[in-house]
């Protein structure tokens, strides 16, 4: 929601690009929702009332891995920005509103179909291994180069990051400073005098997604399967 606000406000001066960072990189079968899961979903929903966060019932099956959904997102990305945007939105709806197991291939195929993707191409891209490798590359680069350890993380100009569900005003402060040519070389503080973003890596770990921005460009990545 907040990144959509940024895109609408800045138009073609900023490009948002999602990268994959799986919180569950291996398979963990048998994951099920607990009361803690419900409380966490309620907390996140209260922070962003416009988002459709529906707490799962206790014992609802949770995704066994983040990788299948992120691989599917890479497949959608190959079909263009519009296809990726629709798939990304539907994937979040499937996970956070409908509480579907988005680690299942049949669920991902259904999301792809509802998003209007070319299903033959989606199937072939998912099977060819390159999209899976792209997810692993995003994860390795996020951890080693940008110091990502939590989601969401937004990385600006390939060197500065904001971690967590920060207010949209902090994104605006950072983008305005970058687009103005980084005047004074002083990173703008967030609302309330918060610590500045960490150069060359992530802030101290908090609930977190990877991302990057240059003057006129922003790159952000995330994980829908946590």
N, CA, C and O of each residue as an XYZ file, in Angstrom:
904
protein
N       0.819     -1.198      0.000
C       0.000      0.000      0.000
C       0.863      1.262      0.000
O       0.639      2.176     -0.793
N       1.857      1.305      0.901
C       2.681      2.509      1.021
C       3.546      2.709     -0.208
O       3.752      3.839     -0.650
N       4.055      1.616     -0.764
C       4.857      1.735     -1.975
C       3.994      2.134     -3.167
O       4.461      2.821     -4.076
N       2.745      1.706     -3.160
C       1.822      2.144     -4.209
C       1.590      3.648     -4.109
O       1.506      4.340     -5.124
N       1.486      4.149     -2.881
C       1.357      5.598     -2.685
C       2.577      6.328     -3.238
O       2.450      7.375     -3.872
N       3.774      5.757     -2.990
C       5.007      6.368     -3.496
C       5.006      6.394     -5.019
O       5.340      7.413     -5.624
N       4.631      5.275     -5.644
C       4.615      5.199     -7.103
C       3.661      6.229     -7.694
O       3.981      6.877     -8.691
N       2.493      6.379     -7.082
C       1.518      7.345     -7.585
C       2.004      8.772     -7.400
O       1.764      9.627     -8.252
N       2.690      9.036     -6.287
C       3.141     10.395     -5.995
C       4.330     10.812     -6.862
O       4.424     11.974     -7.259
N       5.242      9.876     -7.161
C       6.485     10.224     -7.855
C       6.478      9.865     -9.338
O       7.333     10.325    -10.094
N       5.519      9.047     -9.755
C       5.419      8.724    -11.171
C       6.683      8.107    -11.726
O       7.286      7.237    -11.096
N       7.096      8.560    -12.924
C       8.252      7.946    -13.573
C       9.584      8.424    -13.015
O      10.635      8.051    -13.534
N       9.562      9.234    -11.978
C      10.823      9.619    -11.331
C      11.364      8.506    -10.448
O      12.541      8.513    -10.087
N      10.505      7.546    -10.099
C      10.892      6.443     -9.222
C      10.405      5.136     -9.833
O       9.264      5.037    -10.284
N      11.274      4.142     -9.842
C      10.883      2.810    -10.296
C      10.994      1.846     -9.124
O      12.040      1.755     -8.482
N       9.924      1.136     -8.854
C       9.902      0.148     -7.774
C      10.042     -1.234     -8.385
O       9.286     -1.612     -9.281
N      11.009     -1.975     -7.896
C      11.260     -3.320     -8.399
C      11.401     -4.275     -7.210
O      12.222     -4.060     -6.318
N      10.599     -5.314     -7.215
C      10.604     -6.259     -6.105
C      11.647     -7.338     -6.322
O      11.759     -7.893     -7.415
N      12.412     -7.635     -5.277
C      13.361     -8.738     -5.302
C      12.936     -9.786     -4.285
O      12.268     -9.481     -3.296
N      13.331    -11.013     -4.544
C      12.930    -12.100     -3.654
C      13.896    -12.283     -2.498
O      15.113    -12.297     -2.683
N      13.337    -12.424     -1.300
C      14.154    -12.748     -0.128
C      13.348    -13.722      0.721
O      12.544    -13.304      1.554
N      13.562    -15.026      0.512
C      12.718    -16.013      1.210
C      13.030    -16.110      2.694
O      14.164    -16.392      3.081
N      12.034    -15.877      3.510
C      12.185    -16.085      4.952
C      12.232    -17.579      5.285
O      12.799    -17.979      6.301
N      11.638    -18.385      4.429
C      11.656    -19.842      4.624
C      12.287    -20.445      3.372
O      11.569    -20.906      2.484
N      13.619    -20.451      3.285
C      14.277    -20.894      2.056
C      14.227    -22.402      1.825
O      14.261    -22.857      0.682
N      14.146    -23.174      2.902
C      14.049    -24.622      2.751
C      12.605    -25.060      2.960
O      11.746    -24.226      3.245
N      12.328    -26.341      2.826
C      10.979    -26.848      3.046
C      10.782    -27.182      4.514
O      11.601    -27.862      5.131
N       9.668    -26.683      5.062
C       9.312    -26.975      6.449
C       7.862    -27.458      6.470
O       6.966    -26.718      6.876
N       7.632    -28.696      6.034
C       6.259    -29.222      5.996
C       5.658    -29.285      7.389
O       6.362    -29.446      8.386
N       4.344    -29.155      7.431
C       3.646    -29.256      8.712
C       3.481    -27.941      9.444
O       3.006    -27.932     10.579
N       3.862    -26.819      8.826
C       3.678    -25.515      9.472
C       2.183    -25.202      9.561
O       1.445    -25.344      8.586
N       1.757    -24.777     10.739
C       0.346    -24.449     10.939
C       0.209    -23.172     11.762
O       1.078    -22.831     12.564
N      -0.894    -22.482     11.545
C      -1.136    -21.224     12.246
C      -1.388    -21.473     13.724
O      -2.032    -22.449     14.110
N      -0.868    -20.575     14.532
C      -1.071    -20.617     15.977
C      -1.737    -19.315     16.411
O      -2.001    -18.436     15.591
N      -1.998    -19.207     17.681
C      -2.548    -17.953     18.193
C      -1.566    -16.803     17.968
O      -1.974    -15.669     17.718
N      -0.283    -17.103     18.057
C       0.731    -16.083     17.801
C       0.671    -15.599     16.351
O       0.865    -14.414     16.081
N       0.401    -16.522     15.417
C       0.232    -16.153     14.009
C      -0.926    -15.175     13.866
O      -0.805    -14.154     13.190
N      -2.039    -15.489     14.501
C      -3.215    -14.626     14.425
C      -2.915    -13.245     15.004
O      -3.292    -12.229     14.420
N      -2.246    -13.208     16.136
C      -1.939    -11.930     16.778
C      -1.015    -11.090     15.901
O      -1.178     -9.874     15.803
N      -0.050    -11.743     15.269
C       0.855    -11.020     14.385
C       0.136    -10.434     13.188
O       0.403     -9.297     12.799
N      -0.770    -11.194     12.600
C      -1.540    -10.715     11.447
C      -2.441     -9.547     11.851
O      -2.590     -8.584     11.099
N      -3.036     -9.635     13.032
C      -3.871     -8.537     13.522
C      -3.043     -7.281     13.748
O      -3.485     -6.175     13.438
N      -1.839     -7.452     14.289
C      -0.974     -6.305     14.547
C      -0.580     -5.599     13.245
O      -0.633     -4.373     13.146
N      -0.186     -6.396     12.257
C       0.202     -5.815     10.971
C      -0.998     -5.134     10.310
O      -0.868     -4.055      9.731
N      -2.153     -5.768     10.402
C      -3.348     -5.170      9.817
C      -3.723     -3.846     10.453
O      -4.220     -2.946      9.776
N      -3.486     -3.720     11.754
C      -3.805     -2.459     12.438
C      -2.864     -1.341     12.020
O      -3.222     -0.166     12.092
N      -1.646     -1.705     11.579
C      -0.679     -0.702     11.134
C      -0.977     -0.210      9.729
O      -0.575      0.897      9.368
N      -1.667     -1.003      8.934
C      -2.043     -0.610      7.577
C      -3.481     -1.039      7.316
O      -3.723     -2.088      6.719
N      -4.451     -0.212      7.772
C      -5.863     -0.592      7.698
C      -6.355     -0.844      6.271
O      -7.336     -1.565      6.086
N      -5.699     -0.269      5.258
C      -6.163     -0.456      3.877
C      -5.831     -1.845      3.340
O      -6.446     -2.298      2.374
N      -4.872     -2.518      3.952
C      -4.485     -3.850      3.497
C      -5.487     -4.892      3.982
O      -6.107     -4.739      5.034
N      -5.629     -5.953      3.193
C      -6.598     -6.994      3.527
C      -5.904     -8.124      4.279
O      -5.550     -9.146      3.691
N      -5.713     -7.933      5.586
C      -5.100     -8.953      6.420
C      -6.188     -9.647      7.225
O      -6.825     -9.031      8.079
N      -6.399    -10.923      6.952
C      -7.400    -11.712      7.671
C      -6.658    -12.772      8.483
O      -5.987    -13.627      7.904
N      -6.764    -12.733      9.807
C      -6.049    -13.719     10.628
C      -6.520    -15.139     10.305
O      -7.723    -15.396     10.273
N      -5.586    -16.058     10.065
C      -5.994    -17.445      9.798
C      -6.515    -18.109     11.070
O      -6.110    -17.759     12.179
N      -7.394    -19.045     10.898
C      -7.842    -19.830     12.033
C      -6.672    -20.666     12.556
O      -5.812    -21.104     11.792
N      -6.659    -20.872     13.860
C      -5.623    -21.721     14.451
C      -5.644    -23.085     13.771
O      -6.713    -23.659     13.561
N      -4.485    -23.600     13.432
C      -4.252    -24.885     12.788
C      -4.414    -24.832     11.270
O      -4.340    -25.869     10.611
N      -4.636    -23.637     10.699
C      -4.633    -23.501      9.247
C      -3.239    -23.840      8.717
O      -2.235    -23.435      9.303
N      -3.179    -24.579      7.616
C      -1.897    -24.940      7.016
C      -1.219    -23.685      6.464
O      -1.835    -22.908      5.734
N       0.052    -23.497      6.818
C       0.844    -22.374      6.336
C       1.806    -22.845      5.245
O       2.118    -24.034      5.179
N       2.279    -21.942      4.395
C       3.228    -22.343      3.355
C       4.455    -23.038      3.948
O       4.993    -22.604      4.967
N       4.885    -24.107      3.307
C       6.033    -24.865      3.803
C       7.356    -24.237      3.378
O       8.407    -24.584      3.917
N       7.312    -23.316      2.417
C       8.520    -22.645      1.930
C       8.114    -21.359      1.229
O       7.014    -21.257      0.686
N       9.008    -20.383      1.245
C       8.769    -19.134      0.531
C       9.161    -19.226     -0.938
O       8.704    -18.427     -1.756
N      10.009    -20.201     -1.275
C      10.628    -20.233     -2.597
C       9.632    -20.445     -3.741
O       9.756    -19.757     -4.754
N       8.654    -21.351     -3.646
C       7.740    -21.530     -4.780
C       7.009    -20.241     -5.187
O       6.904    -19.946     -6.377
N       6.511    -19.480     -4.221
C       5.794    -18.247     -4.549
C       6.720    -17.222     -5.179
O       6.329    -16.530     -6.119
N       7.949    -17.116     -4.673
C       8.895    -16.162     -5.226
C       9.340    -16.580     -6.626
O       9.569    -15.728     -7.484
N       9.462    -17.881     -6.858
C       9.789    -18.378     -8.199
C       8.655    -18.065     -9.169
O       8.895    -17.649    -10.302
N       7.434    -18.266     -8.722
C       6.278    -17.948     -9.562
C       6.239    -16.457     -9.888
O       5.879    -16.068    -10.999
N       6.610    -15.627     -8.917
C       6.635    -14.180     -9.158
C       7.669    -13.824    -10.220
O       7.438    -12.929    -11.033
N       8.809    -14.519    -10.219
C       9.813    -14.310    -11.266
C       9.261    -14.687    -12.635
O       9.557    -14.031    -13.633
N       8.461    -15.742    -12.678
C       7.818    -16.136    -13.935
C       6.870    -15.042    -14.428
O       6.849    -14.713    -15.614
N       6.100    -14.492    -13.516
C       5.177    -13.415    -13.887
C       5.952    -12.196    -14.372
O       5.530    -11.521    -15.312
N       7.082    -11.914    -13.733
C       7.894    -10.759    -14.108
C       8.383    -10.876    -15.545
O       8.521     -9.864    -16.231
N       8.645    -12.083    -16.008
C       9.085    -12.302    -17.390
C       8.026    -11.899    -18.404
O       8.337    -11.659    -19.570
N       6.778    -11.825    -17.962
C       5.688    -11.458    -18.875
C       5.368     -9.967    -18.848
O       4.367     -9.537    -19.421
N       6.209     -9.182    -18.189
C       6.045     -7.736    -18.210
C       5.582     -7.167    -16.883
O       5.077     -7.887    -16.022
N       5.762     -5.854    -16.730
C       5.439     -5.186    -15.473
C       3.971     -5.306    -15.103
O       3.634     -5.499    -13.935
N       3.091     -5.191    -16.104
C       1.657     -5.249    -15.811
C       1.266     -6.630    -15.292
O       0.497     -6.747    -14.338
N       1.798     -7.670    -15.924
C       1.503     -9.034    -15.482
C       2.042     -9.270    -14.080
O       1.371     -9.860    -13.234
N       3.264     -8.800    -13.847
C       3.835     -8.965    -12.513
C       2.999     -8.233    -11.469
O       2.738     -8.773    -10.393
N       2.579     -7.012    -11.778
C       1.790     -6.236    -10.828
C       0.502     -6.941    -10.444
O       0.137     -6.985     -9.269
N      -0.195     -7.497    -11.448
C      -1.443     -8.220    -11.159
C      -1.163     -9.480    -10.339
O      -1.872     -9.769     -9.375
N      -0.130    -10.222    -10.724
C       0.193    -11.454    -10.002
C       0.606    -11.152     -8.566
O       0.179    -11.834     -7.634
N       1.431    -10.138     -8.393
C       1.900     -9.758     -7.057
C       0.720     -9.416     -6.152
O       0.672     -9.849     -5.001
N      -0.228     -8.642     -6.669
C      -1.401     -8.262     -5.891
C      -2.238     -9.487     -5.538
O      -2.664     -9.648     -4.394
N      -2.471    -10.346     -6.525
C      -3.283    -11.539     -6.277
C      -2.603    -12.506     -5.331
O      -3.271    -13.205     -4.568
N      -1.272    -12.553     -5.373
C      -0.536    -13.441     -4.479
C      -0.706    -13.005     -3.028
O      -0.897    -13.838     -2.142
N      -0.636    -11.701     -2.790
C      -0.833    -11.189     -1.431
C      -2.263    -11.435     -0.962
O      -2.485    -11.767      0.202
N      -3.227    -11.277     -1.852
C      -4.620    -11.554     -1.497
C      -4.776    -13.028     -1.123
O      -5.419    -13.359     -0.126
N      -4.185    -13.906     -1.927
C      -4.299    -15.346     -1.667
C      -3.710    -15.705     -0.307
O      -4.268    -16.524      0.424
N      -2.598    -15.097      0.020
C      -1.922    -15.456      1.273
C      -2.534    -14.759      2.482
O      -2.897    -15.406      3.465
N      -2.646    -13.427      2.402
C      -3.008    -12.649      3.593
C      -4.510    -12.513      3.811
O      -4.950    -12.352      4.950
N      -5.310    -12.574      2.740
C      -6.759    -12.488      2.922
C      -7.419    -13.856      2.918
O      -8.236    -14.169      3.784
N      -7.046    -14.681      1.912
C      -7.710    -15.976      1.754
C      -7.014    -17.096      2.509
O      -7.549    -18.199      2.615
N      -5.811    -16.821      3.041
C      -5.057    -17.793      3.841
C      -4.846    -19.125      3.109
O      -4.989    -20.205      3.684
N      -4.499    -19.008      1.809
C      -4.198    -20.190      1.013
C      -2.728    -20.565      1.158
O      -1.891    -19.723      1.486
N      -2.429    -21.812      0.914
C      -1.051    -22.302      0.994
C      -0.358    -21.995     -0.336
O      -0.446    -22.775     -1.284
N       0.334    -20.849     -0.396
C       0.939    -20.425     -1.653
C       2.279    -21.104     -1.920
O       3.006    -20.690     -2.823
N       2.616    -22.131     -1.157
C       3.754    -22.962     -1.524
C       3.320    -24.116     -2.432
O       4.158    -24.858     -2.943
N       2.003    -24.264     -2.629
C       1.478    -25.330     -3.482
C       1.401    -24.856     -4.925
O       0.932    -23.753     -5.204
N       1.869    -25.702     -5.843
C       1.909    -25.310     -7.247
C       0.514    -25.083     -7.811
O       0.327    -24.191     -8.639
N      -0.488    -25.884     -7.375
C      -1.837    -25.698     -7.904
C      -2.415    -24.350     -7.486
O      -3.153    -23.730     -8.251
N      -2.082    -23.888     -6.270
C      -2.547    -22.574     -5.816
C      -1.879    -21.480     -6.630
O      -2.537    -20.528     -7.052
N      -0.579    -21.609     -6.855
C       0.151    -20.608     -7.641
C      -0.349    -20.568     -9.080
O      -0.441    -19.494     -9.674
N      -0.668    -21.717     -9.639
C      -1.209    -21.758    -10.998
C      -2.557    -21.062    -11.067
O      -2.856    -20.364    -12.036
N      -3.366    -21.254    -10.037
C      -4.672    -20.591     -9.988
C      -4.506    -19.078     -9.898
O      -5.226    -18.331    -10.562
N      -3.556    -18.622     -9.074
C      -3.286    -17.187     -8.964
C      -2.808    -16.628    -10.305
O      -3.222    -15.543    -10.714
N      -1.939    -17.370    -10.982
C      -1.437    -16.941    -12.284
C      -2.571    -16.836    -13.299
O      -2.628    -15.881    -14.074
N      -3.469    -17.812    -13.295
C      -4.595    -17.808    -14.225
C      -5.514    -16.617    -13.945
O      -5.953    -15.932    -14.869
N      -5.800    -16.376    -12.659
C      -6.660    -15.246    -12.289
C      -6.008    -13.905    -12.625
O      -6.695    -12.898    -12.801
N      -4.665    -13.901    -12.713
C      -3.943    -12.671    -13.026
C      -3.804    -12.448    -14.524
O      -3.219    -11.451    -14.949
N      -4.333    -13.364    -15.331
C      -4.310    -13.208    -16.774
C      -2.968    -13.514    -17.413
O      -2.662    -12.982    -18.480
N      -2.158    -14.361    -16.782
C      -0.860    -14.702    -17.361
C      -1.013    -15.708    -18.495
O      -2.003    -16.435    -18.567
N      -0.034    -15.738    -19.364
C       0.071    -16.777    -20.384
C       0.462    -18.056    -19.657
O       1.608    -18.198    -19.232
N      -0.470    -18.983    -19.511
C      -0.246    -20.133    -18.644
C       0.785    -21.103    -19.210
O       1.518    -21.732    -18.446
N       0.856    -21.236    -20.516
C       1.860    -22.128    -21.095
C       3.264    -21.590    -20.821
O       4.176    -22.340    -20.470
N       3.416    -20.293    -20.986
C       4.718    -19.682    -20.709
C       5.032    -19.744    -19.212
O       6.170    -20.006    -18.824
N       4.040    -19.506    -18.389
C       4.234    -19.586    -16.939
C       4.725    -20.975    -16.547
O       5.677    -21.108    -15.778
N       4.083    -21.998    -17.071
C       4.450    -23.384    -16.761
C       5.880    -23.677    -17.194
O       6.648    -24.280    -16.444
N       6.239    -23.249    -18.409
C       7.585    -23.526    -18.919
C       8.648    -22.759    -18.141
O       9.713    -23.299    -17.845
N       8.360    -21.490    -17.805
C       9.328    -20.689    -17.066
C       9.534    -21.230    -15.657
O      10.644    -21.196    -15.126
N       8.469    -21.723    -15.063
C       8.577    -22.275    -13.709
C       9.445    -23.536    -13.718
O      10.183    -23.798    -12.768
N       9.350    -24.307    -14.793
C      10.042    -25.595    -14.854
C      11.487    -25.486    -15.323
O      12.266    -26.417    -15.123
N      11.863    -24.367    -15.944
C      13.185    -24.337    -16.590
C      14.353    -24.136    -15.625
O      15.508    -24.308    -16.012
N      14.063    -23.771    -14.367
C      15.121    -23.635    -13.370
C      15.740    -22.254    -13.274
O      16.337    -21.921    -12.250
N      15.614    -21.438    -14.318
C      16.239    -20.117    -14.296
C      15.552    -19.182    -13.310
O      16.213    -18.378    -12.654
N      14.236    -19.282    -13.203
C      13.517    -18.419    -12.264
C      13.836    -18.795    -10.824
O      13.928    -17.929     -9.954
N      14.003    -20.084    -10.579
C      14.413    -20.552     -9.246
C      15.801    -20.015     -8.909
O      16.030    -19.545     -7.795
N      16.718    -20.082     -9.856
C      18.065    -19.560     -9.632
C      18.037    -18.053     -9.408
O      18.845    -17.527     -8.643
N      17.121    -17.357    -10.064
C      17.006    -15.906     -9.879
C      16.604    -15.563     -8.450
O      17.068    -14.567     -7.896
N      15.740    -16.389     -7.850
C      15.348    -16.190     -6.450
C      16.558    -16.388     -5.540
O      16.791    -15.592     -4.631
N      17.327    -17.447     -5.783
C      18.518    -17.698     -4.969
C      19.527    -16.567     -5.111
O      20.184    -16.195     -4.138
N      19.656    -16.014     -6.322
C      20.579    -14.901     -6.553
C      20.129    -13.667     -5.773
O      20.947    -12.999     -5.140
N      18.839    -13.365     -5.817
C      18.307    -12.221     -5.061
C      18.600    -12.377     -3.579
O      19.025    -11.431     -2.916
N      18.370    -13.578     -3.065
C      18.567    -13.836     -1.640
C      20.032    -13.667     -1.253
O      20.344    -13.014     -0.257
N      20.938    -14.261     -2.047
C      22.370    -14.172     -1.747
C      22.855    -12.736     -1.823
O      23.615    -12.290     -0.963
N      22.422    -12.009     -2.847
C      22.831    -10.616     -3.001
C      22.273     -9.760     -1.872
O      22.969     -8.893     -1.343
N      21.024    -10.000     -1.505
C      20.413     -9.223     -0.431
C      21.144     -9.391      0.885
O      21.366     -8.421      1.610
N      21.522    -10.634      1.195
C      22.196    -10.904      2.466
C      23.650    -10.445      2.453
O      24.114     -9.815      3.404
N      24.379    -10.764      1.364
C      25.816    -10.510      1.338
C      26.153     -9.063      1.007
O      27.064     -8.480      1.595
N      25.416     -8.487      0.062
C      25.764     -7.148     -0.412
C      25.044     -6.062      0.362
O      25.640     -5.043      0.707
N      23.754     -6.275      0.638
C      22.947     -5.241      1.278
C      22.699     -5.486      2.758
O      22.125     -4.628      3.429
N      23.117     -6.638      3.288
C      22.942     -6.916      4.695
C      21.507     -7.143      5.114
O      21.162     -6.930      6.276
N      20.662     -7.574      4.185
C      19.258     -7.810      4.512
C      19.134     -9.004      5.445
O      19.723    -10.057      5.203
N      18.370     -8.835      6.505
C      18.147     -9.935      7.442
C      16.690    -10.040      7.861
O      16.331    -10.962      8.593
N      15.842     -9.121      7.418
C      14.444     -9.115      7.829
C      13.620     -8.442      6.737
O      14.172     -7.828      5.825
N      12.296     -8.561      6.834
C      11.383     -8.018      5.832
C      10.308     -7.153      6.485
O       9.862     -7.466      7.589
N       9.877     -6.065      5.824
C      10.380     -5.570      4.539
C      11.625     -4.703      4.693
O      11.785     -4.030      5.712
N      12.510     -4.711      3.697
C      13.649     -3.802      3.624
C      13.587     -3.090      2.277
O      13.483     -3.741      1.238
N      13.648     -1.784      2.286
C      13.722     -0.992      1.058
C      15.131     -0.438      0.937
O      15.616      0.230      1.850
N      15.791     -0.709     -0.179
C      17.159     -0.250     -0.411
C      17.143      0.826     -1.484
O      16.575      0.646     -2.561
N      17.774      1.939     -1.169
C      17.784      3.099     -2.051
C      19.187      3.328     -2.597
O      20.172      3.273     -1.861
N      19.259      3.585     -3.899
C      20.512      3.976     -4.529
C      21.607      2.928     -4.337
O      22.795      3.251     -4.345
N      21.195      1.667     -4.163
C      22.106      0.540     -4.002
C      22.993      0.645     -2.755
O      24.012     -0.040     -2.665
N      22.612      1.502     -1.788
C      23.502      1.664     -0.632
C      22.804      2.031      0.667
O      23.399      1.858      1.731
N      21.581      2.526      0.636
C      20.896      2.966      1.845
C      19.623      2.159      2.030
O      18.956      1.824      1.051
N      19.278      1.845      3.260
C      18.108      0.997      3.478
C      17.223      1.516      4.599
O      17.682      2.155      5.545
N      15.948      1.219      4.460
C      14.962      1.419      5.520
C      14.327      0.061      5.798
O      13.899     -0.627      4.871
N      14.265     -0.322      7.059
C      13.787     -1.649      7.434
C      12.491     -1.539      8.224
O      12.335     -0.663      9.074
N      11.566     -2.442      7.927
C      10.315     -2.486      8.668
C       9.214     -1.686      7.984
O       9.436     -1.037      6.962
N       8.032     -1.749      8.567
C       6.865     -1.043      8.015
C       6.916      0.421      8.431
O       6.153      0.862      9.291
N       7.815      1.160      7.815
C       8.017      2.554      8.195
C       6.922      3.427      7.586
O       6.325      3.047      6.579
N       6.647      4.594      8.179
C       5.651      5.505      7.605
C       6.063      5.944      6.207
O       7.253      6.050      5.911
N       5.090      6.196      5.354
C       5.378      6.596      3.976
C       6.208      7.881      3.938
O       6.947      8.124      2.983
N       6.079      8.699      4.982
C       6.844      9.955      5.021
C       8.350      9.708      5.037
O       9.112     10.525      4.521
N       8.786      8.600      5.620
C      10.225      8.301      5.647
C      10.719      7.906      4.257
O      11.836      8.259      3.877
N       9.912      7.188      3.506
C      10.268      6.908      2.123
C      10.385      8.220      1.342
O      11.312      8.408      0.554
N       9.430      9.122      1.574
C       9.433     10.395      0.852
C      10.660     11.232      1.195
O      11.258     11.850      0.314
N      11.039     11.255      2.478
C      12.239     11.990      2.882
C      13.467     11.471      2.141
O      14.265     12.250      1.620
N      13.607     10.160      2.100
C      14.768      9.560      1.453
C      14.765      9.831     -0.045
O      15.792     10.211     -0.607
N      13.626      9.640     -0.694
C      13.550      9.842     -2.133
C      13.775     11.303     -2.512
O      14.474     11.594     -3.483
N      13.188     12.212     -1.754
C      13.373     13.638     -2.052
C      14.840     14.031     -1.940
O      15.345     14.826     -2.732
N      15.514     13.463     -0.945
C      16.936     13.760     -0.745
C      17.777     13.210     -1.900
O      18.678     13.889     -2.393
N      17.482     11.983     -2.329
C      18.217     11.377     -3.441
C      17.951     12.131     -4.741
O      18.881     12.428     -5.490
N      16.695     12.438     -5.005
C      16.337     13.126     -6.243
C      16.892     14.542     -6.298
O      17.086     15.095     -7.380
N      17.149     15.134     -5.124
C      17.739     16.474     -5.062
C      19.260     16.438     -5.184
O      19.910     17.482     -5.137
N      19.835     15.239     -5.342
C      21.273     15.138     -5.477
C      22.002     14.900     -4.172
O      23.202     15.158     -4.081
N      21.295     14.407     -3.148
C      21.876     14.118     -1.834
C      22.588     15.343     -1.249
O      23.775     15.276     -0.930
N      21.869     16.456     -1.108
C      22.497     17.706     -0.653
C      23.154     17.576      0.712
O      22.575     17.012      1.641
N      24.372     18.103      0.825
C      25.094     18.105      2.090
C      25.666     16.772      2.482
O      26.431     16.686      3.443
N      25.306     15.706      1.745
C      25.786     14.386      2.093
C      25.261     13.876      3.416
O      25.804     12.926      3.981
N      24.194     14.508      3.919
C      23.628     14.147      5.219
C      22.321     13.406      5.002
O      21.393     13.940      4.395
N      22.246     12.179      5.495
C      21.040     11.381      5.320
C      19.916     11.952      6.163
O      20.119     12.181      7.356
N      18.729     12.195      5.595
C      17.624     12.753      6.383
C      17.135     11.787      7.436
O      17.048     10.583      7.195
N      16.814     12.318      8.612
C      16.281     11.500      9.687
C      14.811     11.233      9.456
O      14.124     12.007      8.788
N      14.330     10.132     10.012
C      12.923      9.819      9.924
C      12.123     10.637     10.911
O      12.667     11.412     11.698
N      10.782     10.442     10.850
C       9.883     11.156     11.751
C      10.224     10.849     13.192
O      10.505      9.702     13.540
N      10.199     11.857     14.020
C      10.435     11.652     15.441
C      11.904     11.536     15.785
O      12.258     11.089     16.876
N      12.793     11.948     14.827
C      14.218     11.905     15.111
C      14.773     10.498     15.182
O      15.717     10.237     15.927
N      14.189      9.581     14.408
C      14.673      8.204     14.413
C      16.080      8.148     13.840
O      16.522      9.077     13.164
N      16.788      7.043     14.118
C      18.131      6.877     13.601
C      18.110      6.889     12.083
O      17.136      6.444     11.476
N      19.182      7.398     11.453
C      19.239      7.391      9.994
C      19.391      5.987      9.469
O      19.817      5.090     10.196
N      19.039      5.784      8.181
C      19.216      4.468      7.588
C      20.683      4.083      7.574
O      21.562      4.943      7.636
N      20.940      2.798      7.493
C      22.319      2.323      7.542
C      22.941      2.342      6.158
O      22.392      1.724      5.245
N      24.090      3.042      5.956
C      24.758      3.003      4.667
C      25.277      1.603      4.380
O      25.847      0.945      5.250
N      25.066      1.150      3.119
C      25.635     -0.102      2.685
C      25.025     -1.333      3.301
O      25.607     -2.411      3.187
N      23.887     -1.230      3.946
C      23.286     -2.426      4.545
C      22.020     -2.087      5.268
O      21.534     -0.959      5.186
N      21.474     -3.052      5.980
C      20.186     -2.882      6.633
C      20.353     -2.243      7.999
O      21.427     -2.293      8.599
N      19.273     -1.642      8.482
C      19.227     -1.157      9.852
C      19.292     -2.365     10.789
O      19.235     -3.505     10.328
N      19.412     -2.127     12.097
C      19.362     -3.265     13.023
C      18.107     -4.086     12.785
O      17.045     -3.516     12.531
N      18.196     -5.422     12.859
C      17.093     -6.292     12.461
C      15.782     -5.979     13.170
O      15.725     -5.853     14.393
N      14.748     -5.860     12.375
C      13.372     -5.748     12.844
C      12.564     -6.540     11.840
O      13.114     -6.976     10.828
N      11.225     -6.752     12.093
C      10.488     -7.511     11.089
C      10.721     -6.908      9.702
O      10.346     -5.745      9.556
N      11.320     -7.571      8.600
C      11.800     -6.902      7.373
C      11.486     -7.278      5.938
O      10.655     -8.185      5.962
N      12.058     -6.701      3.780
C      12.129     -7.055      2.321
C      13.247     -6.320      1.628
O      13.481     -5.157      1.958
N      14.010     -6.965      0.615
C      15.109     -6.218      0.019
C      14.701     -5.154     -0.997
O      13.646     -5.321     -1.608
N      15.433     -4.099     -1.224
C      15.179     -3.129     -2.251
C      16.295     -2.133     -2.567
O      17.301     -2.135     -1.858
N      16.167     -1.227     -3.658
C      17.229     -0.270     -4.039
C      16.716      0.965     -4.791
O      15.727      0.844     -5.513
N      17.347      2.163     -4.658
C      16.962      3.334     -5.453
C      18.139      4.167     -5.899
O      19.083      4.377     -5.137
N      18.088      4.642     -7.125
C      19.016      5.628     -7.639
C      18.189      6.879     -7.849
O      16.965      6.823     -7.728
N      18.817      8.022     -8.163
C      17.988      9.166     -8.519
C      17.030      8.759     -9.623
O      17.453      8.405    -10.724
N      15.751      8.811     -9.329
C      14.757      8.406    -10.291
C      14.446      6.923    -10.297
O      13.712      6.451    -11.165
N      14.995      6.173     -9.338
C      14.728      4.737     -9.337
C      14.713      4.190     -7.915
O      15.533      4.566     -7.078
N      13.770      3.300     -7.663
C      13.719      2.613     -6.363
C      13.474      1.143     -6.583
O      12.649      0.765     -7.414
N      14.185      0.308     -5.847
C      14.019     -1.134     -5.968
C      13.673     -1.706     -4.614
O      14.344     -1.420     -3.622
N      12.630     -2.513     -4.565
C      12.187     -3.080     -3.298
C      11.883     -4.549     -3.486
O      11.405     -4.941     -4.551
N      12.145     -5.379     -2.483
C      11.849     -6.804     -2.607
C      11.174     -7.354     -1.384
O      11.201     -6.710     -0.335
N      10.563     -8.529     -1.473
C       9.868     -9.055     -0.327
C       9.489    -10.504     -0.397
O       9.866    -11.219     -1.325
N       8.748    -10.929      0.583
C       8.380    -12.333      0.756
C       6.938    -12.381      1.220
O       6.581    -11.775      2.230
N       6.107    -13.107      0.476
C       4.704    -13.200      0.842
C       4.367    -14.459      1.607
O       3.219    -14.656      2.003
N       5.345    -15.308      1.818
C       5.023    -16.638      2.339
C       5.417    -16.833      3.786
O       5.541    -17.973      4.234
N       5.617    -15.764      4.528
C       6.005    -15.933      5.928
C       4.793    -16.231      6.789
O       4.924    -16.405      8.000
